[in-house]
Amino acid sequence: MDRPQPSCSLVMSLSTFGSATTFIHAVYGYIPRDLASMAGDHVQCSPLIPGAKRLEELAPGSAASFVVHAPASTIERRAVIGLALRALVPGGALTVLAANDKGGTRLANELAAFGCEVAASHKRHHRIMVTARPNTPSGMDDAITAGAPRILPDLGLWSQPGLFNWDRIDPGSQVLLDHLPPLAGRGADLGCGIGVLALGAIAGGACQSMTLIDIDARALAVAERNVWAFGATTLWTDVRSSNVLPTGLDFVITNPPFHDGGAEDRALGQAFIQKAAAMLRPGGVLWLTANRHLPYEETLVSLFTSVDQIAQAQGFKIYCARKETIAAKVAGRKVAR
C-alpha cells in the first residue's frame, strides 16, 4: 500500500507558512510495513517506545502526516486520534489502522465522528483508514480531555485511561501490599504502573531511595505525581532489554506483566525475575506477585538462594526470594574444596 498523498488543501497549508517552517511526519506505534507506509524521516510518538517524542507535546499544526496504529481501548484510541488530528495541519494526511478485534471495526465511525471523510480498506485482519484532517475536527478537544490524566477520587492517586487497570488497584498488587513487610534501603518497582507498590514500600518508613521503572511513559508521568513528595526517581525503559537498570539494590518489588500485544507471554515475567536478580545486591530480596497459573518457580529457584511462597489468595501467589549472600558463597567454595 502506498503512503497516502497530501491533499490539495495540505499543499496550500504548507505553502502559506513559507520555507522556514519544518513539518514532521509522525508515527504512533509499530506500523507493519505491509499495512501502511511511513516517511523515512518519521518521528515516533508512542509512549510504549522509550525515547519517543511525547504525543501530547506535539505542537498543533506541526505534522504534515500522521500514521497511527490505534490502541484497543476506546477512550484511549479516541484520545490518540484526537491528539494526532490536533498535531496535523489542516488537510494533513492521516492513516489509522487497527486489528479487527482491537477496535478496527469501529475506526470508520469514530473518524467520521471527528468529521473525517474516510477511504477504508482491509488486510490481514486489520482495518486501514486513510483520511485528511478537517479544518475543524468535531469533538477533538473532548476526546483529548476524556483520555487525559486525572486523579481518582476513591484512591487519591493520579492515573490515565489506557494504563493497565487504570481506574482501580490491580488485585494482584493488593494481595502483595497486604503481605509486604517494611522494606529498608534502596529499592525499585519493576513495571511500576501508577506507583501503587512503590508507595506501599515507601510507607514502611525505612526506604532510602526508590526507582520506578516502566516501559509506558504515561504510567511514569502519573507515578511521578503520586510519589513526588518522597523524592523517588523514574526510569523509562524496556526492562527486558535494558542496560541502564540500577544495581546493588536492597529490594525489588514487582507485579510483572504477562501479556504482550494482548497475547499471554510468560517469558515477560521470567525476564523481569532475571533482571531483578541482576539488580539486587548479595542478600537482597525480591517481592513478587503473580497469577497462580504462571510457572515462575523454576526461574526463581535457579536465581535465588531461598524462595518462599508467602501467600496464595484471590488467584494470586506472593513470593519472597532472597539472593545469595557473599558469606554464603564463600562458605560454599570452602565446602567444595
N, C-alpha and C positions, 0 to 999 in steps of 0.2 A: 504494500500500500504506500503510495506517495504521500509525503507530508503535504497537508492542505496549503494551498497558495493563498497569500494575502488577498483580501478583497479590495475593490477599488477604494472603498472608504478607508481602509488601512493605509494604502499608499498615500492618500490625501492627508491622513492624520500625521503620518511620519514626515511628510514634506513640510508641513506647517511649522515644525519645530526647528528646521534648519539642520545643517550638517554637524553642528556642535553637540547635538543630543545623541546619546548612545542608548539603544534599547536592547534589552536582554531577550533571549529565547529561554523560557523557563520550563522546567520539568518537575513533576511531583511523583515520586515513587519510581520503582523499577519498571521500565517500559519494554515489554517484549518486542524486539525489532521486527518480528513478522506481523505485528498487530498495528503498530504506529511508528512513524519515523520521527526522529528528533534532529534538531540542528546540531552540528558538530561542536559548536561552542556554547551548548546549553548550560544553564545554571540549575543545579539540583536544589529543590526546596523541601524535601521530605524530612520530617522530624525524626524518622527512623534510620536515617543515614548520617552517622556522625560526621560533622564538618560541613553539612549542607547549610545553605542560607535559610534563614527563618522566613517561612511563607508570610506570616503576618507582618513582617517588617519590610516587605517589598513596597516600594512607593507606588501610589496609584498612577496608572498610566505609564509604568516603566517597562512593560513587557510587550514585545511585538507579537509573540506567540506563546502558547502555553499548552503542554501535553500533560494530562492528569490521569494517573492510574488511581481511580477513585476508591476510597475505603468502603468497607461493607456497612458500617453503622450509618443510619440515615442522617442523624443530626450532624455527625462528623463529616459525612460526604457532602451535604449541602453547604456546610461552612467552608470546606475546602474549595468547592466550586465557586462560592461567593468570593472568597479571597483571591482566587485566580481571575475572576471577572474584574475585581477591583484593580488588580495589578495590570491588566491588559489595557492598551489604548483602545478607544472606540473603533470597532471593526477588526480588532486583533483576532488572529486565528486561534481557536480553542478546540482541542481534541480531548475528549473524555472517554475512557474505557473502563470496563469492569467485567468480572466474570458474571455469567447469568445468575448464579446462585449467591452472589455477593453484591447485589444491588444493580447489576447490569440491566435487568429488565425494567428498572424504574428510571433509568437515566433520561430517556426521551421526554417523559412527562416532567421530570424535575428541571431539565434545561428549558423546556417550553414555559414552565412557571417563571423562569427568570427573564422570559421574553426572547429567548434564542430560537432562531429558525434552524432546525437540525437536519443534517443528512446522516441517516443511520445505516450501519452495516453490521455484519456479524461474522465471526471467525473463531474457531477453536473454543466454542462455548463462551465467547465474550461478545458483548455489545460495544460497538465503537461509534461514537457520536462526533461528527465534525460540524462546527458552527463558527460563528463570529460574535464578538462582544457587541451587544446592542449599545446604542448611545447612552441609554439609561436603563440598566438591568432592573427588573422588577423584584422587589424583596431581597435584594443583595445584602443590604445592611442588617436586615432582620435575621437572615441565615447566618451571617458572621457573628452576630451577637448571641444567637442560640448556641453556637458551638464554642463560645469563648470560655476562658477560665472563670470559675465562680466559687464562692465559699459555700460549703454545705452546712446549713444551719444545724442539723442534727449532730454533726461531728465537730463543727467548728474548725474545719480544715478546708483548704483550697483543693479543687480538682477541676477536671475538664472532660466533657464528652469525648469519647474515643479512647480514653485510657481504660485499662483492664479494671472491671468492677468500679467504674469511675464514681458512682454515687453511693457507695457503701464499702465497709471494710470487708475484704475477702475473708470468707470463713476459715480458710487455712491459716491466714495471718492471725486471725483472732485466737485460734487454738494455740498457736505459738506464743502469742502475747500472754495468754492465760498461764503458761508454764515457764515463761522466761524469767530466770533469776536476775538479780542485779549484776550487771556486767561492768568490768573495770578496764581502764586503759584505752588503747587505740583500737578503733573498730571500723567496720564497713558494712553497708547494707547493699548486697548484690541484687540487682533488679529491684530497685527501691520503690518504684511506683511513686505515689504521692508522699512517701516517707513515714508510713504508719509504723513499721518495725523499727526504724531508726529512732522515732520518738519514744517508743517503748524502751529501747536500750538506754537512751539519754535520761529517761525518767528515773532510772536506778540511782543516778546521782554520782557515780564514780567513773563515768565515761570521760576520758580526757580529750578525745577527738573522734569525729565521725565523718566518714566519707560516704556519700550516697551516690550509687553508680547505676546508670540505666542507659539503654540504647535509645530511649524516647526523650527527645529534648523537651517535649511538653510536660512529661512527668517531672523532669528535673526542675523546670520552671516553677511548677506549683509546689514541689517539695521544698524548694528554696524558701518560698513564702511560709511554709509550715514549720520549718526548723530554723529560720533566720535568727531567732533570739538565742540560739545555742551555739552559733558560730560554726556550724557544720559546713563542709565543703561538698561540691558536687562534681561528678565526672561523667561526661558524655562519651560513651564508648561501647563497642560491642564486646561484651565480656568474653565471648568465645575466642576471639582472635586478638584481643587487646594485649599490647606490650607496655601499657602505661598504668597498670593497676598497682596500688600501694602494696608494700610488703612489710614484713616484720610486725604484723598486727597481733593484738591480743585476742580478738574475736571477730568473727564474721557471722552475720545473720542473713538468711535468705529464704524467700519463697520463690523458687526458680520457675520460670515459665516452662511449659511443656507442649506448647503449640507454636508452630511456625507457618504463617500463611493459612491458618485455620485447620491444619492437619496436625495430629499428635506427633511429636518428635521427642522421644525420650532422651535422645542424645543431648538435648538442650540442658536438662537438669544435670546430667552426668558431667557436662563441660563446666557448669557452674561449680560443682563439687571439686573438680580438678583444679580450677582456678583458685577456689577458696583455700585449698590445701597449700598452694604455692604462695598465697598472700599471708598466711599465718606464720608467726614465729614458732620455734620449737616449744611445745606445751600450750600453744594457742588452741582455741576451741571454736568449732563451727556449730551453730544452731540452725537447723533446717526443718522446714515444714513441707510436706509433700502429700499428694493424693495417695491413698492407701495402695492403689494398684501399681504404682510406679516402682520399678525394680532398681532402686538406688543402693541397696545394701552392699552388693558386691563392690561397687565403686568406692563406697565409704570404707569398707574393711581393707581395701587394697592401699588406701592412702593415710589412714589414721590408726593410731595405736589402740585406742579404745573407742568403741561405738556403742552407744546406749540408746535404746528406744525409750523415750521419756513418757510418751503418752500416745494413745490412739483414740480419736474421738471425731464424730461427725464426718467420717470418711477420710480423715487425715491422720498422718503419723508424724510425730515430732522426734527428731534425733539430735543428740548431743555427741559430737565426735571430737576427740582430742588428738592433737598432733604429738608425735613422739618428742620427748624432751632430749636435750643434749646428753644429760646424765644417763638416760636410758640407752641411748645409742652407744655411749662409751662402755657401759656395763655389758651390752650385747656383744661388743667387739671383744671384751676380755673373756667372756664365756666362750666365744667362738675359737679363741686360741687354745 
